[in-house]
Amino acid sequence: MSDEEVRQVSEALDAVEQIDDLEARVRAKSQVMAEQVKRNKTWQQERRDLVFSLRADGKSFRKIAERVGTSLATVQDILRGYSGSGSHRPRKSQDPEDPA
């Protein structure tokens, strides 16, 4: 996806936020959120696959974060197998062989 396509998606979301009628605006937002929920699982899996592939190629955590467009902490979480909300982050392993 090009920067232009990302901009178009962002503008479409901005247009939803600018709907004058509150009820119509909330209904449109609900539809967008429902559609996105369907996509999230696939999108997360694609990101996870890419992170693991880049790591297998020897890329550093920081380089992976830069290439994927996410934070270093998110890359670390993905590689540790964590995909939750932030409130139940796994504890660091006491195993010296575990890089987590």
HELIX and SHEET records of a PDB file:
HELIX    1   1 ASP A    3  GLU A   17  1                                  15    
HELIX    2   2 LEU A   22  ALA A   56  1                                  35    
HELIX    3   3 PHE A   61  VAL A   68  1                                   8    
HELIX    4   4 LEU A   72  ARG A   80  1                                   9    
END                                                                             
